[in-house]
Amino acid sequence: MDFDFSDDQEQLRDAVRKYVDKGYTFDRRRAAEKAGGFDAAAYAELAELGLTGLYVPEDDGGMGMGPIEGMVVMEELGRGLVMEPLAQSLIAGAVLAGYADAATRTAWLPGVASGEKLVTLAYQERGSRYALDAIAGKAHQAPGGYVLNATKSIVAAGDKADAYIVSAKVNSVMGLFLVERESAGVSTRGYNTQGGGRAAEVAFKNAPATLITTQGQAALEHAVDIGIAATCAEAVGVMDKTLDITAEYMNTRKQFGVAISSFQALRHRMADMKMQLELARSMSFYASLKLNAPAPERRAAMARAKYQLGTSMRFIGQQAVQLHGGIGVTDEYIVSHYFRKLTELELSFGDTLHHLGEVSARMQDTAGVFA
């Protein structure tokens, strides 16, 4: 199998890396975090690069690209700790293109592709513990469409989004619905996330909604799997940069008159971090390559990948802080922000223990040493 990236993919990586290095500095990020965790100008810049339309078909105004291009982009955004929720645009583009009717596609996909419309996934509820079918939200038909009642938690950029893709039950079947933020009955409470970004609690009270699909379980699983693959790729970028920062620090920090990078015990710890990074990178590749596989195979692959990524994120984040010493947890120093981001990503779309359970639940009778 050929794992080399194409010329177009390498050019895409180069373009995103140049933008992050020059246009998304650490000072700009810190200012955006203090201002609320969402920079509309930065999101518009991502749209100018065409990234918000990555998964939107060309006929609908997007770039019509696939999972590998998404992985390449998310890795580079992870290296720069870009807070704007591009993964949500990937999810929205794929869900609306794959499940919505023609009228809904025409109304929303061009705006998603151009960055004029931010559509985010609202599916988590208190007490659901990452279970996708544990929802209390309900929708029912009304004159002119549907009305929806639900409360969703940790909605990415929830008080900044233009609309939401919301999971709710209709006639005992899960459906996905599109609800505009400015609609009657929608209220938001925004806050900063641990990683510095923006999220919100969003309440829908008899809010008018457009039905996307009644195949809600399958569509939501697909949406979450896109989110998992994007999170894995972003985490690889965060870990890669964390390793670079730690190596640079060890080459400059001196004790007993020599750089601490010369201490064998610390070099071994750096080697262990590099090994965890490469394990994570290979599983991120695996997740992206499996995004278009049949649902059972895709779901199993995402659980395996997220489990390994969670393990690697925890190890690399903790080791980086320990190798830096006290400076590693100060807000003024960059590595603490990488550590916080890794902590947030480990919890996104299911934490490590959740996905270990998912891996276990999907094991076949032939699994194990006695197969």
N, C-alpha and C positions, 0 to 999 in steps of 0.2 A: 504494500500500500504506500502511496506517495504522500508524505506528510509535509512536503515543501509548500510554501505559500506561493500563490501566483503573483505575477508582476503587479496586477491590479490591487491585490490584497496588500502587498508590500507598500505600494504607493498610498493606499488608504491609511495604513499604519503610520507612514511617514508624515502624512498631512495632519493627522490627529496629534501625533507626538509634537510636531512643531507648534501647533496651536496651544497645546497644554504648556509647553516649555516657555513660550513667549507671552501667551495671552491669559494664562490662568496661574498667576504666581501665588506663592504662599501668603503674601500680604493681602492680595485680592481675596483669597479664600477666607482668611481670618476676618476681613471686613464684612464679607457676605454672611459669614456665620453670626457675627455680632448683630447684623441687621435683620436676622431672622432665618437664615439658612437657605434662602433661595434668591438667586440673582437672575432676574428676568433678562438682563442684557446678555449674560453668559449663555442662557438657554437659546436666545436668538442667534448667538454666534455659532452654537452647535447646529442650529437649523440652517444657517448659511453654508455650512460645510456639507449639508445634505444628510446629516446623521439622524435627524428626527424622522426622515422618510426611508430609513434603511430597509424596513420590512414592509413598506407600503408598495404595492405593485406599480409598475411604471404607468399603466393605464389610469391610475388614480393619482398620479402626480409624484410618486415616490421613486426610489432607486431600484426597487425590486431585487434586493440582495438577500443573502441567506445567513444561516447560523455562523458560518466561519467568519464572514465579514463582521457580524455582530460581536463575535468573540474578540476579534482583532481590535475593534473600536473600544469595547469595554475594558480590555486590558490597559490600553493607553490612558483612558479616563481614570482608571484606578491608580495608575502611577502618579497622576497629578491630583488625586483626591478631589476630583470634580464632583460637586454636590448635586448638581442639577439632575433630575431623575430621568436620564435618557432611557434606562431600562423600561420605564413605564411607557414611553413612546413605542418601543419595540413591541411590547405586549399589546398595546392598543392597535397598532398597525396590523399585527398578525390576527388578532381576534376579530376586528371589524372586517378585514379582508376575507377571512376564512369562514365567518359565521353570520354576518349581517346581511340583510337584504340590500337590493340595489339602491333603494332610496336612501337608506342610512349610510351606505358606503359613499354615495355621491355627496351627502350632506357633511360628512365628517372626515373622510380620509384625506382629501386635499389639504384641509387645515392642519391635520396631524403631520402630514409630510412637510408642510412649509414651516411648521413650528408656531403657526398662529393659534392653534388649538392644542392645549395640553389636556390629555385624557388619561386618568390614572385608575388603577384597579382598586376597588373597594370590596374586600371580601372577608377580612378578619373580624371576628366578633369576640367579645369578652367571654372567656371560658371555653372557647373552641379548641385551644391547644393545638393549633395547626391543622386540625381535621377539616377538610374542605366541605364535608357534608353536614357539619355541625353548625347549622345556621338557623336563627330565629326570624330573620327578615322574611316578610311576605309581600306579595304583589297580587293584585286582582284587577280584572278588566273593568274599565269605566268608559263612559262615552269619549271617544277620541283616542283611546289607547289604554294605558295601565296607570294605576297609582301604586306607590310603593311605600312600605313602612319598614324601617330597619335602622340600626345604629352600627356603624362600622368603625373599627379602631385602626390606628397606625396607618392611615391612608397617606401615601406619599404625596407631598405637596398638596394636601387635601384642601387647604384654604386658598390655594393659588390656582388650582386646576380649573379648566373650563367645564369639564364634565367628568363623570365617573362611569366605569363599567362595574355594575353592582350585582352581586349574587343574591337571589331571593327565591323563595318557594312560591310557585303558583300552581294551585290544584294538586298539591303534594309532589310536584315535580320541580326540580331546581331549574331556574332560568337565569340568563344574564340579561341585564337591562342597562340602557344608557340613560343617565340622568344628568341634566345640566345643573351646574352649581347655582346659577341665578334663578332656578325654578322656585316656585312657592313651596314651602315646606322643607327646604334644605337649610340646615344650619351647620356651622363648622366651628371648631375650637382648635386653633393651630398651636404648634410648639416646635422647639428644636429637638432633633434626635441626638442620641449619644455621639453619633459620628459627625454632627455639625449640620446635617441637612434639615429638611422641613417635613413635618407630618401633621396629621390632624385627626381628631375624632369628628366623624361626620354623621349627623342624624337626618333621617328622611322621614317626614311625617306627612302622609298622603301626598307625596311628591309625584308629579307627573313623570312617567317613564316610557321609554321606547323599548319594546322587546327586541333584543338581538337574536336570541335563540332559546328554544326550550330544551336543547341538548346541553343544559347548563353544567352538568357534572363533567362531561367530556371537554367542553370548552374551557371550563375553569381549570381543570387539570392541565390542559395545554397551555393556558396563560401562565399558570404557576411554574410549569416546567421551563418556559421561556425565561421567566424571572430567575429560576435557579441557575440555568446556564449562564445568564448574564451576570449574576452574582458571583459565580465561580470564576468567570473571566476577569471581572473587576477585582476580585480578591487576589488573583495571581499578579495583577499589576501592582496592587498595594504591597503585597509581600515582596515582590521583586525590588521595588523602590526602598522598602524597609531594610532589606538586606544591603543594598548599596549604601544607604545612609549609615548603617551600623558599621560596615567595613571602613568607610571613610573616617568615622569617628575613632575607630580602633587604631587606624594608621596615624592619627594625629595626637590622640590622648597618650600622655606619657606617665609612667610610674617607674621609680628607681632609675630614671634617666633613659629609659627606652620606651618605644611605642608598645602599648599593651597588645598589639597584634602579634608581637613576637612571643607571647606566652602560649605554650603548647596547649594548655587546658582550654584557653579561650579560642584558639584556632580550631580545636575539636568541636566546640559548641557552634562555631560558625559553619563548620562542615555539616553538622547535623541540621542546621537551619537550611543550608543549600539543598540537602537531600529532601527535606520536607517541601521545599519550594518546587523541586522537580517532580515529586510525587503529585503535588497539587496541579502543576501545569499539565501533566499527562492526563489527569482525571478531568480537567477542564476541557481539554481536547475531546476526550471521550464523551462528555456531556453534549458538547456542541455537535459532534458527529451523529449523535443519537436523537437530535431534536426532531428529525423527520421520520424516525422509525415508528412502527406500530405502537399504539398507546401502552400496552403492557411492557414491551421492551423499553420504551422511552421512560416510563415511570420508574422502572427498576434502575435504569442507568442514572437518572437524576438523583435518586436516593443514595446510590453508591458514591457518586461524585461529590454530593454535598457533605456526606459523612467524612470523606477524606479531606475535603477543603476545610471543613470545620476543625478537624484535628490539626491540620497544618497551620491554620490561622492562629489558633490558640498557642501553639508551640512557638511559632516565629514571633508573634507579638510579645509574649512573655520573655523570651530570650533577648529580644532587642532591648526591652526596657532594662532587664538585668545587666546586660553588657554595657549599657550607658550609665548605670547608676542613678543617682538622684535626679540628674538633669533629664532623664528619660520620661519623667512624669510631670514635667513643668509645661504649662500652657505655651510658654514663649518658644519652646524648642519643638521642632517639627515632628520628631519621632513619636511624641505623645499623641499627636493627631492621627498618625498612621495606626497606632495601637488602638485608639478609640474606634477608628473606622473598621478595623478587623473585628473588634468586638461586636459592632453593629451588624456587619455582614454575616458573622457566624449565626446570628439570631434571625436573619432574614429568610423568608420562605421556608421556615422549619429549621430548628437548631440541630446540633449534632446528635443529641440523644434521640430526637424525633426521627431523624433519618436512619439512625442505627436500627430503630424499631421497624422502619419501613423496609430496610434491607432484609431484616430477619423475617418479616411477614411474607416477603416475596420469594423466599428460598423455596426451591423445588424439592421433591422427594429425593432427587439424586444428589443434593448438596451434602457436603460433609465428608469426613475421612473414610466413612464406611460405604460410600456410594459404589 
